[in-house]
Amino acid sequence: MIGKGVGANMDMQGYIEEAEAALLHTYNRYQVVFDKGEGVYLYDIEGKKYLDFVSGIAVFALGYRNKEYNDALKAQIDKLIHTSNYYYNVPAIEAAKKLKEISGMDRVFFTNSGAEAIEGAIKAARKYAYLKDGTTDHEIIAMEHSFHGRTMGALSVTGNPHYREAFEPMIGNIRFAKLNDFDSVLEHVNEKTCAILFETVQGEGGIYPATEDFMQKVKKLCEEKDILLILDEIQCGMGRTGYMYAWQRFGIKPDIMTTAKALGCGVPVGAFLMTEKVGANSLAAGDHGTTYGGNPLAAAAICKVLELFEKENVLANVREVGVYLEEQLDALVAEYDCIETRRGIGLLQGLVFKEPVGDIIKKAMEKGLVLINAGSNIIRFVPPLIISKQNVDEMISILKQTLV
Ligand SMILES: *Cc1c(COP(=O)(O)O)cnc(C)c1O
């Protein structure tokens, strides 16, 4: 019988033991095997229900089992899943057009992941500088505490030595400044600087939003010196801050931006986008490629996601429920001595504790609430963007039961 394999009818512990025997141990996973999802809830294979405030790390923005989204994917599967980038396909054309519209950027390259979008952004910046002066020793300024992914280029610009150390040497010519400290950026700028790269809101590093002042000063500096501003919107983009892309709040525009996570709402896809200036003066035919990137299935997901964002007024919901979440979290800060502060924008929030939060997250899981950390002392809140105020109340009530 199809589906009755080795593990059929095993309990959760049995599956976990099999997983640990087969998978490379690169994650300390929570002791749960999820089976299905419905809206903002997940169910494990034993039928237990969980309120999800992680959404697959800021991915499942529209919630689980959205009928229109699922139907669109099923239809595309029956039509055409993959062709290769040597040919055109209609979903990718539509997805690129829509992405241009919502971002105001001019050129799109689809990737399979966030890290791969960062790789492309770095290559575009280096090629842009190379075409200007013919030299190859250009530098990129990235930020301390940043996170840009696990591939070698993305790791090279990730400002956390712990992630990089065992994998040295990195790609080289990367300097690290401090987010929101413009003088620290100036200290590293020289005639070799080709790009300044940072997350508009640092995610993994602890939910640190870039300030208006920092953003404006860096943008001005980049314009004056023809340095490319690269904004990583992989986690903070796609509506999470109440804007389609977090930088749109500042009335400025990057030269290159990266997007992924919620872009496909579960189908693995990312993109890097650029202005016409960069597009016309960087990567050309033969310079970059990918087998899967922007294949019809992934592109159909993007098209439907962007359509549903509009139809379901996702941004308006984030702005309303985001403020409510902030208020409720601020009330916890006031009430509990173990909590230091709250940081974040919209539905990307962090609660900073005085002690490690691992045990709180484990207890929450037992009580049917999925949470995740960002660094050892911070609980990160990245729920589906369709959550309601009642869902926030439900989350707060369970979270309180885990706090003493
Ligand atoms: C998750 C993330 C990445 C890496 O994306 P992957 O799809 O895991 O490769 C890069 N930058 C930021 C800001 C992220 O949050």
The ligand as an ORCA input file, in Angstrom:
! r2SCAN-3c Opt
* xyz 0 1
  C      16.921     33.801      6.364
  C      17.783     34.937      5.935
  C      18.751     34.798      4.930
  C      19.076     33.467      4.295
  O      17.994     32.927      3.608
  P      17.985     31.350      3.251
  O      16.767     31.183      2.403
  O      17.937     30.609      4.537
  O      19.242     31.076      2.503
  C      19.437     35.924      4.530
  N      19.203     37.129      5.083
  C      18.288     37.290      6.061
  C      18.049     38.645      6.609
  C      17.558     36.207      6.530
  O      16.678     36.370      7.522
*
